[in-house]
Amino acid sequence: MKAKCCDDKKSVANLSKTIEFLKVISEESRLKILCLLKTGKRCVCEIWQYLDLPQNLVSHHLKVLTDLDLLLKKKEGLNIYYSLNKTTINKYSKLLNNHLNLNDK
């Protein structure tokens, strides 16, 4: 008997989205960025100091997170501020939960 999460085309498509999400957040610095942004919006100048990484590497991680729509960005003056896209993060959380829910057989 197949599990429901592997049974239909929609579930298989959702599995692919979930895998992509997990690959992106499995990188330590990206997960730290997400954690840091839980407290509110921040610019690159604040984030790179917290991570103790070069600014260009932090910018790369921010781009990867933004490309997956996990972050929102807003230009204010000369700085770009990043914040969590809670709608997208909740969507991925629900997808992951659907695959791991032990009550769903």
C-alpha positions in Angstrom: 0.0 0.0 0.0 1.4 3.4 -1.0 1.5 6.3 1.3 -0.9 9.1 0.4 2.0 11.6 0.0 3.5 9.5 -2.9 0.2 8.5 -4.5 -1.0 11.2 -6.8 0.5 13.8 -9.2 -0.2 16.7 -6.9 1.5 15.0 -4.0 4.5 14.2 -6.1 4.7 17.8 -7.3 4.5 19.0 -3.7 7.3 16.5 -2.8 9.5 18.2 -5.3 8.8 21.6 -3.9 9.5 20.3 -0.4 12.8 18.9 -1.5 13.8 22.2 -3.1 12.9 24.0 0.1 14.9 21.6 2.3 17.9 21.9 0.1 17.9 25.6 0.4 17.5 25.8 4.1 19.8 22.9 4.9 22.8 25.3 4.4 23.8 26.5 7.8 24.2 30.2 7.0 20.8 30.3 5.3 19.0 28.8 8.3 20.8 31.3 10.5 19.6 34.1 8.3 16.0 32.9 8.6 16.4 32.6 12.4 17.9 36.1 12.6 15.1 37.6 10.5 12.4 36.2 12.9 13.2 39.3 15.1 12.5 41.7 12.2 13.8 43.2 9.1 17.6 43.7 8.6 19.9 45.0 6.0 22.9 43.1 4.7 25.3 45.3 6.7 23.7 43.9 9.9 23.3 40.3 8.7 26.9 39.7 7.6 28.3 41.0 10.9 26.1 38.6 12.8 27.2 35.6 10.6 30.8 36.6 10.6 30.9 36.0 6.8 32.0 38.2 3.9 29.3 40.5 2.7 29.3 39.1 -0.8 28.7 35.5 0.5 25.8 36.7 2.7 24.4 38.5 -0.4 24.5 35.3 -2.3 22.6 33.4 0.5 20.1 36.2 0.6 19.5 35.9 -3.2 19.0 32.2 -2.9 16.4 32.7 -0.1 14.8 35.5 -2.0 14.6 33.5 -5.3 12.7 30.8 -3.4 10.4 33.6 -2.1 11.3 32.9 1.5 12.4 36.5 1.9 10.9 39.9 1.0 13.2 42.8 0.3 12.5 46.5 0.4 14.8 49.4 -0.5 15.0 52.2 2.0 17.4 54.9 1.1 20.7 53.3 0.2 20.0 50.0 2.0 17.9 47.0 1.1 16.1 45.4 4.1 15.2 41.8 4.1 12.3 40.2 6.1 10.7 36.8 6.2 7.9 36.1 3.8 5.7 34.4 6.4 3.1 33.3 3.8 5.7 31.3 1.8 7.4 29.9 4.9 4.0 28.7 6.2 3.2 27.1 2.8 6.5 25.2 2.9 5.9 24.2 6.5 2.5 22.8 5.6 4.0 20.9 2.7 6.7 19.4 4.9 4.1 18.5 7.5 2.0 16.7 4.9 4.9 14.5 4.1 5.8 13.7 7.6 2.4 13.6 9.3 2.2 10.1 10.9 -1.6 10.3 11.1 -1.9 10.4 7.3 -1.6 6.8 6.1 
